[in-house]
Amino acid sequence: MLAVAGSLAGHDKPWWNLLPFLCLTLLLLALPLLALLAFGQGATAALPKIRNWANDHSWLVSEAVVLIFVAIVVSDLL
C-alpha cells in the first residue's frame, strides 16, 4: 500500500484514487471468509487444501507479487 500511495503522491493524484486498490486488497483478504459464508462445509474442506498448495508453491506466489510491483514501477516510468 505504501508503494501505491507513494506512486499516487509522486503523480500529484488525490488520495481517493487509492480507493480501488484498497477495495481490491480488502476483497482479497476477505475471500476465505466469503468462501466460507457462501459454500459452508465445501469451503471448510477446500480451504486447508488451498492453504497447503500455497505453502508448497509459495515461490510462485512470491514471483506473482514481484511481477505486480515490476508492472507498477514500469508504468510509473512510462
Contacts in CASP RR format, 6 or more apart in sequence:
PFRMAT RR
TARGET T0000
AUTHOR 0000-0000-0000
METHOD contacts of the structure
MODEL  1
MLAVAGSLAGHDKPWWNLLPFLCLTLLLLALPLLALLAFGQGATAALPKI
RNWANDHSWLVSEAVVLIFVAIVVSDLL
1 18 0 8 1.000
1 21 0 8 1.000
1 22 0 8 1.000
1 25 0 8 1.000
3 69 0 8 1.000
3 72 0 8 1.000
4 18 0 8 1.000
4 21 0 8 1.000
4 72 0 8 1.000
5 18 0 8 1.000
7 72 0 8 1.000
7 76 0 8 1.000
8 14 0 8 1.000
8 15 0 8 1.000
8 17 0 8 1.000
8 18 0 8 1.000
11 76 0 8 1.000
32 43 0 8 1.000
32 47 0 8 1.000
35 43 0 8 1.000
35 46 0 8 1.000
35 47 0 8 1.000
36 43 0 8 1.000
36 44 0 8 1.000
36 47 0 8 1.000
39 46 0 8 1.000
54 61 0 8 1.000
END
